């Protein structure tokens, strides 16, 4: 949970640094948001011509430079609220599943203490049942993605025949 709070703080700080560069602005002034232009003006635009171009574009949109502090505050507040909501949602999800971990620099993954796999270029579009043997020799059924072979939520295999024809043979013990 401590990592989640640090992630939220970092995201909020990074959101506060956003502005627009001269090249990006001149390439497409209409794509620049009032927040980006105000933030750039607030952080001292590199030269007077660029600053004036930002002011003119803001004026064309009916945004007075005097309202920039409010535009910046409103946007940064929305970002902070969004980050906080995301952190809460992740914490709630993690609390409902004992096998979900959340941390900075990692992804959310199933599997408890194991490391997450690198993101696969291929994603699963279909799933099938696979039978494993438990440590006591009992049959355990798990749902796996056909494209990646990765274990997934058993709900994805709901309605599929409980047969081990996709990955036949004895699989290693399932823990």
C-alpha positions as CSV (number, residue, x, y, z in Angstrom):
1,X,0.0,0.0,0.0
2,X,2.9,2.3,0.7
3,X,4.1,1.8,-2.9
4,X,0.6,2.8,-4.1
5,X,0.8,6.1,-2.2
6,X,4.2,6.8,-3.6
7,X,2.9,6.1,-7.1
8,X,0.0,8.5,-6.6
9,X,2.3,11.2,-5.4
10,X,4.7,10.7,-8.3
11,X,1.9,10.8,-10.8
12,X,0.5,14.0,-9.3
13,X,3.9,15.6,-9.4
14,X,4.5,14.6,-13.0
15,X,1.1,15.9,-14.0
16,X,2.1,19.2,-12.7
17,X,5.1,19.4,-15.0
18,X,3.2,19.2,-18.3
19,X,3.5,22.0,-20.7
20,X,3.9,22.3,-24.4
21,X,7.1,22.8,-26.4
22,X,7.6,25.3,-29.1
23,X,7.9,22.8,-31.9
24,X,4.7,20.9,-30.8
25,X,2.8,24.1,-30.5
26,X,3.8,25.6,-33.8
27,X,3.2,22.2,-35.6
28,X,-0.5,22.2,-34.5
29,X,-1.6,25.1,-32.2
30,X,-5.2,23.9,-32.1
31,X,-4.0,20.6,-30.5
32,X,-2.6,22.4,-27.5
33,X,-4.9,22.4,-24.5
34,X,-5.4,25.6,-22.4
35,X,-3.7,23.8,-19.5
36,X,-0.6,23.1,-21.5
37,X,-0.4,26.7,-22.8
38,X,-1.1,28.1,-19.3
39,X,1.5,25.8,-17.7
40,X,4.1,26.8,-20.3
41,X,3.4,30.5,-19.6
42,X,3.5,30.0,-15.9
43,X,6.9,28.3,-16.2
44,X,8.3,31.2,-18.2
45,X,8.0,30.4,-21.9
46,X,11.5,30.4,-23.5
47,X,11.1,33.6,-25.5
48,X,8.7,36.5,-25.9
49,X,7.5,35.5,-29.4
50,X,6.5,32.0,-28.2
51,X,4.9,33.5,-25.1
52,X,2.9,35.9,-27.3
53,X,1.9,33.1,-29.6
54,X,0.6,31.2,-26.6
55,X,-1.3,34.3,-25.3
56,X,-2.9,34.8,-28.8
57,X,-4.0,31.2,-29.0
58,X,-5.5,31.4,-25.5
59,X,-7.3,34.7,-26.4
60,X,-8.6,33.1,-29.6
61,X,-10.2,30.5,-27.4
62,X,-11.6,33.0,-25.0
63,X,-9.2,32.1,-22.2
64,X,-7.7,35.1,-20.5
65,X,-4.1,34.8,-19.3
66,X,-5.3,36.0,-15.9
67,X,-7.4,32.8,-15.5
68,X,-4.4,30.5,-16.1
69,X,-3.7,29.9,-12.4
70,X,-7.3,28.6,-12.1
71,X,-7.0,26.5,-15.2
72,X,-3.8,24.9,-13.9
73,X,-5.3,24.3,-10.4
74,X,-8.4,22.8,-11.8
75,X,-6.5,20.4,-14.1
76,X,-4.0,19.3,-11.4
77,X,-6.9,18.8,-8.9
78,X,-8.6,16.5,-11.5
79,X,-5.5,14.6,-12.1
80,X,-4.8,14.1,-8.3
81,X,-8.4,13.0,-7.8
82,X,-8.1,10.5,-10.7
83,X,-4.9,9.1,-9.4
84,X,-6.4,8.8,-5.9
85,X,-9.4,7.0,-7.4
86,X,-7.1,4.6,-9.3
87,X,-5.1,3.8,-6.2
88,X,-8.3,3.1,-4.2
89,X,-9.6,0.9,-7.0
90,X,-6.3,-1.1,-7.1
91,X,-6.3,-1.4,-3.3
92,X,-9.9,-2.7,-3.3
93,X,-9.1,-5.2,-6.1
94,X,-6.0,-6.4,-4.2
95,X,-7.9,-6.8,-1.0
96,X,-10.5,-9.0,-2.6
97,X,-7.9,-11.4,-4.1
98,X,-5.2,-12.8,-1.9
99,X,-3.2,-13.7,-5.0
100,X,-3.0,-10.2,-6.5
101,X,0.0,-7.9,-5.9
102,X,0.3,-4.3,-6.7
103,X,3.5,-2.3,-6.7
104,X,5.4,0.5,-8.4
105,X,7.4,-0.7,-11.4
106,X,5.4,-3.9,-11.7
107,X,2.1,-4.9,-13.1
108,X,-0.9,-6.4,-11.4
109,X,-0.6,-10.1,-11.8
110,X,-1.9,-13.4,-10.4
111,X,0.4,-15.7,-8.7
112,X,1.3,-14.4,-5.2
113,X,5.1,-14.1,-4.8
114,X,6.2,-15.1,-8.3
115,X,7.5,-12.4,-10.6
116,X,5.3,-11.2,-13.4
117,X,6.0,-12.4,-16.9
118,X,7.1,-9.9,-19.5
119,X,4.0,-8.7,-21.4
120,X,3.3,-11.0,-24.2
121,X,3.0,-9.7,-27.7
122,X,0.2,-12.2,-28.2
123,X,-3.1,-11.9,-26.2
124,X,-5.5,-14.7,-25.6
125,X,-8.7,-14.8,-27.6
126,X,-9.9,-18.3,-26.6
127,X,-9.4,-20.5,-23.6
128,X,-9.5,-24.2,-22.7
129,X,-9.4,-26.4,-19.6
130,X,-6.1,-28.1,-18.5
131,X,-5.9,-30.8,-15.9
132,X,-3.1,-30.9,-13.4
133,X,-2.3,-33.3,-10.6
134,X,-2.4,-31.9,-7.1
135,X,0.4,-32.8,-4.6
136,X,-1.8,-35.6,-3.2
137,X,-2.6,-36.9,-6.8
138,X,-6.1,-35.4,-7.1
139,X,-7.2,-33.9,-10.4
140,X,-7.2,-30.1,-10.5
141,X,-8.7,-28.2,-13.5
142,X,-7.3,-24.8,-14.5
143,X,-8.3,-22.5,-17.3
144,X,-5.5,-21.5,-19.8
145,X,-5.4,-19.2,-22.8
146,X,-5.0,-21.0,-26.1
147,X,-2.7,-18.4,-27.6
148,X,-0.3,-17.9,-24.7
149,X,-0.9,-21.0,-22.5
150,X,-1.1,-18.6,-19.5
151,X,-3.3,-19.5,-16.6
152,X,-6.3,-17.2,-16.3
153,X,-9.7,-16.7,-14.5
154,X,-11.7,-19.9,-14.6
155,X,-14.7,-17.9,-15.7
156,X,-13.1,-17.6,-19.2
157,X,-13.6,-21.4,-19.6
158,X,-17.2,-21.4,-18.3
159,X,-19.3,-23.5,-20.7
160,X,-16.4,-25.2,-22.3
161,X,-16.0,-29.0,-22.1
162,X,-14.0,-30.2,-19.1
163,X,-11.5,-32.1,-21.1
164,X,-7.7,-32.1,-21.3
165,X,-7.4,-32.4,-25.1
166,X,-5.5,-29.1,-25.7
167,X,-2.6,-29.9,-23.3
168,X,-2.9,-33.7,-22.8
169,X,-0.6,-35.7,-20.5
170,X,0.5,-35.2,-17.0
171,X,1.2,-31.6,-16.1
172,X,3.5,-30.7,-13.2
173,X,1.8,-30.4,-9.8
174,X,-0.4,-27.4,-9.4
175,X,0.3,-25.4,-6.3
